[in-house]
Amino acid sequence: MKLHIKNGRLIDPANKIDAQRDLYIAAGKVVGVGDAPAGFVANRTIDAKGLVVAPGLVDLSARLREPGFEYKATLESEMLAALAGGVTSLVCPPDTDPVLDEPGLVEMLKHRARSLNQSHVYPLGALTVGLKGDTLTEMAELTEAGCVGFSQAEEPILDTQVLLRALQYAQTFGYTVWLRPQDAHLGRGGVAHSGAVAARLGLSGVGVISETVALHTIFELVRSSGARVHLCRISSAAGIELIRAAKREGLPITCDVSAHHIHLTEVDIGFFDSNCRVNPPFRAQRDRDAIRAALADGTIDAICSDHTPVDDDGKLLPFGEAEPGATGLELLLPLALKWASETGRTLSEAIARITSEPARLLPVDGCGQLGVGAAADVCIFNPETRWKIEARALKSQGKNTPFTGYELAGKVMITLVAGHVGYEAAAINS
């Protein structure tokens, strides 16, 4: 299939393009930007006038719930949600059932994803067997099976000697370890940010100290091991200051933030809205403001959806008993655009945080950009179209989002994966 996408505003931060340029695609690759290759004859022409043509979004955290939790979501439903959100590459954590700690399980997941011929799935392997924090997994074999890094998901490693050995092993072979900084003891049992709102509502708190103590420990282990660490879903102003200092020091660390945490704070819990029960919890406004500023200055490298579909049985419970998590694949783009609009950042900056910047953190060639020769993973969207977030409008099997009822700008019109149309919202001039 040869495609010609014309009249669109091409925004490709990796190649520093923000201009009206045509895009030419053949055999699943970008074969021309601006000018058509010699002898190019398109099978289909897409008129993207008034639309933005961008690289397919790269999401650093999306739980697909397979294997083991198909009652919450299926690979089919979440891949459809990804394409509807313009996400063409996604990283999935290892906390499935069984845990992704063996090569056969990783290969099975990769095969299932390939058979659907939709978004690219990049699994994280378990750092320890069963995520139990005791025995290291066979990282080399898991990498050969297709893992792009290693993680404990939400499960802590209590024994820092084990974590140090894991980092030393990872450094030896050049692997990246993905860690969510939360002290296992200080954060134990908490369901909301430790502050006035949680106290007034009678909810157990998770203090910022839980994040900062964990960060101090991780940084000391990184100094000792030299390992590359990606910090997942930073949530506090104090944590951001520690990361800023660590980056100035030259430590090999990167970090991301959930799209939800860019906008929401502890007060959004309202009257015990269980859709606001997430990990880490929504924090104070000063933390939210610090996150926004850190995204702007590059301290935070990328925005992820932290997509965690939960079934009704898990959410229709008292706040403290509800299962944490929010659906996010279809909201990643509009929430990133909302950040840019509210903070005076450019459209190109917003797109960079969900394309080229997260792609830079993955050992995958040609991801998150539209240079000649790159995979033709493309998101075509209307930045002005506003749509109301309603459960029935979401493709994901998980309808749990704290943004229900919000009206957001940024509607995906077409998503291409390796040059084929994976999603099309409405008829576009062809």
Buried (B, 14 or more C-beta within 10 A) or exposed (E): BBBBBBBBBBBBBBBEBBEEBBBBBBEBBBBBBEEEEEEBEBEEBBBBEEBBBBBBBBBBBBBBBBBEBBEBBBBBBBBBBBBBBBBBBBBBBBBBEEBBBBBEBBBBBBEBBEEEEBBBBBBBBBBBBEBBBEEBBBBEBBBEBBBBBBBBBBBBBEEEEBBBEBBBBBBEEEBBBBBBBBBEEBBEEBBBBBBEBBEEBEBEBBBBBBBBBBBBBBBEBBEEBEBBBBBBBBBBBBBBBBBBEBBEEEBBBBBBBBBBBBBBBBBBBEEBBBBBBBBBBBBBEEBBEBBBBBBBEEBBBBBBBBBBBBBEEBBEEEBBEBBBBBBBBBBBBBBBBBBBBEBEBEBBBBBBBBBBBBBBBBEBEBBBBBEEEBBBBBBBBBBEBEBEBEEEEBBBBBBBBBBBEBEBBBBBBBBBBBBBBBBBBEEBEE
